[in-house]
């Protein structure tokens, strides 16, 4: 699959009934609209995959979030500041506080078949 989010989306489309995605242009002009879309996706998803740009570098990174019964996500492969369950809004705030630029989100629900 590599790091191409479109390849990941295509793969997840074969494994889940619903796959949602949104790109983040990281523009202050569009931030509130993008945040609302990311929250909308998170509210409808059982799990999310987020691609972000690391602080002070051009490197990209993927993290996965699994929703709990309280509607909060536990993020994996994300680092110490993301250890506790959090809402998508809290996730976005934590990213920005740490200089991380969230770029792309994939949300899924409705698992079909086996892996």
C-alpha positions as CSV (number, residue, x, y, z in Angstrom):
1,X,0.0,0.0,0.0
2,X,2.8,2.4,0.7
3,X,1.9,5.8,2.1
4,X,-0.6,6.8,-0.5
5,X,-3.9,7.6,1.3
6,X,-5.9,6.9,-1.8
7,X,-4.5,3.3,-1.9
8,X,-5.4,2.9,1.7
9,X,-8.9,4.3,1.1
10,X,-9.4,1.8,-1.8
11,X,-8.3,-1.1,0.4
12,X,-10.6,-0.1,3.3
13,X,-13.5,0.2,0.8
14,X,-13.2,-3.5,0.3
15,X,-13.3,-4.2,4.1
16,X,-16.0,-1.7,5.4
17,X,-19.4,-0.6,4.2
18,X,-18.6,3.0,4.8
19,X,-15.3,4.9,4.3
20,X,-15.2,8.6,4.8
21,X,-12.3,10.9,4.0
22,X,-11.3,14.5,4.1
23,X,-8.1,16.4,3.3
24,X,-7.0,19.3,5.5
25,X,-5.6,22.2,3.6
26,X,-4.1,23.6,6.8
27,X,-5.3,27.1,6.0
28,X,-6.6,29.3,8.8
29,X,-9.3,30.4,6.3
30,X,-10.7,26.8,6.0
31,X,-9.7,25.5,9.5
32,X,-13.2,25.7,11.1
33,X,-14.8,24.0,8.1
34,X,-12.2,21.3,7.9
35,X,-12.5,20.7,11.7
36,X,-16.2,20.3,11.4
37,X,-15.8,17.8,8.6
38,X,-13.2,15.8,10.6
39,X,-15.5,15.8,13.6
40,X,-18.4,14.7,11.4
41,X,-16.3,11.8,10.1
42,X,-15.1,10.8,13.6
43,X,-18.7,10.8,14.9
44,X,-19.7,8.3,12.2
45,X,-16.7,6.1,12.4
46,X,-15.7,3.2,14.6
47,X,-12.0,3.8,13.7
48,X,-9.9,6.5,12.0
49,X,-6.6,6.7,10.3
50,X,-4.9,10.1,10.3
51,X,-1.9,11.2,8.2
52,X,0.0,14.1,9.6
53,X,3.1,16.1,8.9
54,X,5.6,16.0,11.7
55,X,6.6,19.3,13.4
56,X,9.7,21.0,11.9
57,X,10.1,18.5,9.1
58,X,8.6,17.3,5.9
59,X,8.1,13.8,7.1
60,X,4.6,12.3,7.2
61,X,3.2,9.8,9.7
62,X,0.1,7.7,10.1
63,X,-1.8,7.1,13.4
64,X,-4.8,5.0,14.0
65,X,-7.6,5.7,16.4
66,X,-10.2,3.2,17.8
67,X,-13.4,4.6,19.2
68,X,-14.5,3.5,22.7
69,X,-18.0,3.2,24.1
70,X,-17.8,6.9,25.2
71,X,-17.2,8.1,21.7
72,X,-13.6,8.9,22.3
73,X,-10.6,7.6,20.4
74,X,-7.6,5.9,21.7
75,X,-4.8,6.7,19.3
76,X,-2.0,4.3,18.5
77,X,1.5,5.0,17.1
78,X,0.9,8.7,18.0
79,X,3.2,9.5,21.0
80,X,3.0,10.4,24.6
81,X,0.6,13.4,24.3
82,X,-2.0,11.2,22.6
83,X,-2.0,8.4,25.2
84,X,-5.4,9.2,26.8
85,X,-8.8,8.7,25.0
86,X,-9.9,11.9,23.3
87,X,-12.5,13.4,21.0
88,X,-11.5,14.4,17.5
89,X,-11.5,18.1,18.5
90,X,-9.1,17.3,21.4
91,X,-6.9,15.4,18.9
92,X,-6.8,18.3,16.5
93,X,-5.9,20.8,19.4
94,X,-3.2,18.4,20.6
95,X,-1.7,18.2,17.2
96,X,-1.6,21.9,16.7
97,X,-0.2,22.5,20.2
98,X,2.7,20.2,19.3
99,X,3.3,21.7,15.8
100,X,1.8,18.7,14.0
101,X,-0.2,19.4,10.9
102,X,-3.1,16.9,10.4
103,X,-3.4,16.4,6.7
104,X,-5.8,13.6,5.9
105,X,-8.4,11.5,7.7
106,X,-10.0,8.2,6.8
107,X,-12.9,7.0,8.9
108,X,-14.6,3.6,8.7
109,X,-17.6,1.7,10.0
110,X,-19.6,-1.4,9.1
111,X,-16.9,-4.1,8.8
112,X,-17.7,-6.7,6.2
113,X,-16.1,-10.1,5.9
114,X,-12.8,-11.2,7.5
115,X,-9.4,-9.7,7.1
